[in-house]
Every structure is written in C-alpha cells, then in structure tokens.
Amino acid sequence: MQHLKIAERSSLGLHAFSMAFGLAGLLIVLPHPEWIGQLSPFGLKLFGWSMAQGGVSYILLGAVAIALFTYRTLGWKPLLAFFTPSVLLSLSSELLGTSTGFPFGSYHYLDGLGYKIAGLVPFTIPLSWFYMGFVCYLLARSAMEAVAIAPRWMRQIGAIALGALLLTAWDLVLDPAMSQTPYPFWAFEEVGEFFGMPYRNIAGWIGTGVLYMTVATALQNKDQFVLSRRHLGVPVFVYLVNFCFGATITLVLLDAQFTVPTLLSVLFGVVPAIAFWRLAPERAIDPSDSQNTDRVADDLALPPLETAAK
C-alpha cells in the first residue's frame, strides 16, 4: 500500500500546486501582457499550454488524489458506491441544465475545462462533483457520529444534508470566480438575483448533492464507513485549498460586493468543515459495530496537518 500512499500524496501536492500556478497566471501574469511579450518562444508555449490545460489538470489531480485516498483507506466498494452515482447524476444534471436551464439556471460552458460531453459539459465537471462531494460527505458523516444519541438513520440523513450544505457553500465562491471574472470558464445567460447567480443555481447544487449522496448511501447498504479525525486530514485539506482557490479569484478580480458570498462560504462551508473534522471520532469506527473497532491502519494518519491546525 506504500506505493498507493506515495501516488496519493503526489497527486494531492500537484493538485494544490496546479491551483497555485493557475492563480499566479490569472492574477499576476494575464493582467500584465507586457510580461507575456517578453517570454521566450518556449516560455510562450508553456504559458499557453498552462492557461489552456490548467483547469483540466487541477480537477483531474484532485479526483485522482481522492480516488486513491478512498481506495487506500476504505477499499474499492465505497469508492465505486460514491464515484458512480456522483459522476452519473451530476453529469445528468449538468447536461439537463445546459440544455434546459433546469436545475441550475440558463448557462453554458466556455473553453478551458477540457473536452465537452455532447458538446455541452466538460468531462472534468463530473469529476469535480465527485471529489468535492465526497470530501464533504466524509467530513459530515464522521462528524455525525459525535451525535451518539441519534439513531443511525438520523445520522445518515444528517450527513447527507450537511454534506450537501458544505458542497453548496463552496459554490458560493466558485461560481463568481468561474463565471464573472475577466477570464470565465462558464457564463450564465440570465441576470442572477444572488450576485449574478440565479437562486435556482443554489437550489440545484443542494438538490444534486442530496440526490447523489442519498444514492451513494443506499448503495453502501449496511456497509457504512466513518473515518477518524486523524484520517480526515486529506478531505479537510482538499476542501480548504479548493475554497481558497475560488475565494482568491473572487476577492481579487471582482468588486467589494463579492465579499458577501465569500463570507457566507466561510460561515456555511469553511467553519463547519473544520468543526466537523474536530468533531470526528478519535478512532475510525464501523457504525454497525458496538465495539467501535478501528478499521483503518494507523500508518494512514496525517499528524503534520492535524498539528498545524491546532
């Protein structure tokens, strides 16, 4: 399993690096075209490739990192139980949305996120739903185990609801960053009531998140999983770096009014994500096992991340 751990950590590091590299290009280089003109032919080629493929790279790397993390810590059954419905249902929602305007509002994707399925939805979009949706569910599901007095079915419903909330809160900074800056990746075809976004876009995110998390939970049947706080270092790290990516673009490239959705994203996303991580049990447990035995090897712990957060 050591080689999987190395591959996972490498993908995770490159995921964060590719976002930082993309931020540098969007916020520093593109606003200064005179710098681009001074690049060598190789530099121009590299810069052009990074701008064209940067969005694809960070999403692919995030999906790979979370897939490896899930397989390594939980096995292939939980991975498939979540990956399959998250990708298929999110893709269906996105295809429906770009075709009819339901459930996200009228919008269309521009270039920069890879090959478009049916000419409408970049193939990377369902992958972003997968890896961000799963980290949100993992954080919420583990935190719900702290509510020991609640019955199991109530904890499962709570995990789905809170996971969908975390996912939607992230979108509050993602949508402005990706649709309303000088370098957009998608565009709404209507003037939205909520800082350029239609309210039904928010409802669509909540609904889609609840739907695929519910289906994924049902596919797991009785084989539910709960990770310990020590093992949730990767999910909380992925959530925070993806929030920072969208928030940085939104705050730097848009006017001051967009501080409001950013603060709402912090309130309903960042703060709960960290709180859920801290509320998670000290040991990974099987909710159906009254002994609450540890199901994950101790060598999966991430002490540097946990220590830094204290």
N, C-alpha and C positions, 0 to 999 in steps of 0.2 A: 504493500500500500504506500510505501515511501515515495515511489515514483509518481503516484497519483497526487500525493501531497505537494510534491515539487511542481508538478504541472498546474495544479490548482493555484498555488501561491504565485507562480509566474504569470498566469492568466490574470489573477487579481491585481498584481502590480502593474502589468501592462494596461489593464482596464483603467486604472487610476491615472497612469502616465499619459495614455492617449487622450483622456479628457483634459488634463492639464496642458498638453500640447495643443489641443484644439482651442482651449481658452486663449492661449498665447497668440494663436493665429487670428482668432476672431476679434480679440480685444486690443492687441498691440500691433500686429503686422498689417492687417487689412485696412485699418484707419490711416495708415501711413504708406500710400502707394509708392512714394519715393524710395522707400526701403526695398520694396519688391523690385524696382527697376535696377537696383544696384547688385542684385543677386547674380551669381554666375549661371550659365546655362543649366548646369546640374542642379544648382540651388533652385532655379525657377521650376525645373521639372519636379523636384522633390516637394516644393511648396504646392504646386498644382495638384500633385497626387494626394498630399495630405489633406488639402481642402476638399478634394472630391471623395476621398475614401475615409476620412477621419470619423464621420458619423457611423459608417458601417463598422469600422474597426472597434470602436469602444463598446458598441452594442454586442457584437459577436464575442468579444473577450469577456464581457460581463456574463453573457449566457453560458459560455464555456466554464468560467470560474464557478458559477453557482451549480451547474450540472455536475461538475467534478466534486464539489463540496457535498452535494446531496448524495451522490453515489458512494462517496467515501464514508460518510457518517451514517447514512440511513439505508443504503442499498438501492438496487435498481427499481424495485416495486414502487416505493414512494416517489422516486424520480419520475417514472412513467405516469403514475397516478396524477401528478400535478402537471407535468410538461404537456401531456397530450391534450387535456381539456383547456389549459391556459392558452396554448397556441391555436388550437382549432376554433375555440369560441371567440377569442379576441380577434382572430383573422376574420371570422364571420361577421362580427360586429363592425370591424373596420371596413370590410367590403360593403356591408349594408349602409354604413354611414357615408362613405364616399359616393355611393350610388344614389341614396335616397335622402340623406340628411338625418336619418334616424340611426342610432340614438344620440349622436354627438353634436348634431347641427350640420349645416352645409359647409363642407370644407373639401380641400383636395391637397394631395401631397405634391411637393416640388421635387427637384433633384437633390441628391446628396445623401440619401439613405439606402441606396442600392436598388437592385432590380425590383420592379413593381409587379406584383402578382395581379394578373388580369389587367395590367396597365393602370392599376389604381393604388395598391397598398405595397410599400416597400417590404421585402421579405424580412427585414430586420425588425419591423414593428411588433409582430407577434412574439419575437424573441425577447424584446424589452418588456412586454407584458409578462412573459414567463419569469424572467429573473427578478424583476422588481416585485411582481405579485407574490412570488414565492418567499422572498425575504420578509415581506410584510406579513404574510401568513405565519411564517416561522416565529417571528417576534411576538405576534399576538397570541398564537397558540400556546407558546411556552409561558407567557405571562398569565394566561387564564388559569393555568394550573395553580397559581398562587391563591385563587379563589376556591379553596379546597371544599368549602361548604356547598358549593353549587353542584347540581347533578351534572353528569358527563355531557348530556345532550345540550344543556345550557352553556357549558364551557365551549362546546364546539360552535354553537351559534354565535357566542360572543367573539370567538376567534375569527370567524368569517366576517362579522360586522366590523370589528376593529381592524382587521387586515385590509378590508376594502377602504376604510377611512384613511389609513396610512397611505395606501396607494393613490387615492384621490388627492390627498394633501400634497403629495409630491407633484402632481399635475398642476397645482396652482402656480408653481414657479416654472414648470417645464413648458406649459403651453405659451405663455408670453415670450419666453426665451426662444422658442422654436417657430413662432408664427408672427411676431410683431416687431422683431428687430430688423436692422438693415440687411441681415443675411438669413432669411427664413428658410425653414425646411417644409412647412406646410402653411396653408392660408385658409382662413375662414371666408366664406362667401356671403357673410351677413355681419352686421354690426352687433357684436355681443353686448349684453347688458352688464356683464361682470368683467370689467377691464378688458373689453374686446372679445371675451369668450361668452357664448350663449350659456344660460343657466342649464340648458339640457345637456351641454357637454359635461358639466359636473355630474348631473344625474346619470348620464351614460357611463361615466367612469365608475361610479358607485355600483350601478346595476350590473355592468360587465364583470367587475371584480367580485361581487357577491355571487354571480352566476357560476363563474368557473371555480371559485373557491368551494362553493357548495358541491359542485360535481366532483371535484378532486377529493373532497372529504368523503363523499359517498363511495367513490371508487376504492378508497382505502379500507372501507368497511370497518371491521373492528381493529384493524392493524394501525391504530393511530400512533403518532410519534410526538415526543416532546423533548427538545434539546435543553441542556443545562445552560446556565449563564456563560460558563466558560466556553462552550461550543458555539455560542451565538455571536462571537466576535466577527466572523465573516459577514453574516447578514446585516448587522448593525453598521459595519464599515461600508458595505455596498450602498445601503440606504443613505448614509450621510454624505458620501462622496458624490452620489448622483444628485442629491439635493443641492450640494454646494455648486455643482456644475450649472444647473439651471438657475439657481439664485444669483450666482455671479454674473451671468449673462443678463439676466433681468434687471439687476440693480445698476449695472454699469452702462448698458446700452439703451435702457428705457428711462422715462422720466420718473420723477419722485413719487407719482401716484401709485406706481407698482411696488412701492414699499408695503402697501396694504396686503396684497395677496402673498407677498413674501413672508410677512409676519404671521399671516393666517397659516401658511405652510409650516412655519416653525411651531406655532401653537398646536396645530392638529396633526403634525407629522413628526418633526424632529423631537420635540419634547416627549410625546408618547412613545416614540421608538426607543429612546434612551431609557425611559421609565419602564417599558416592557422588558427591556434587556436586564435592567436591575431587578425587576420583579421575578424574573425567571428562576426556577429552582436551582439549587446548588449542584444537583446531580441530574443527569438525563434520566427520565423515567418513562415507563410504559403505563399509561393511564389505566389499563386493564389489570395491571399487576399490583396487588395490595402491598407487596414488599417494596415497590418503587425501586427496583434494581437498576443499576446503571447499564445502559445498552450501548454506550459509546466508549471507545477506548480512551484512556487518559492522554495518550500522545496526540490527541486532536486538539488539545487546549491551545488558547492563544493568549498567554499571560501578558505579552507586551501591550496588546491592545487594551486589555482589561485594566492593567496598571495605569496606563496613560489616561484612562477615563475617570480614575478615582480622584 
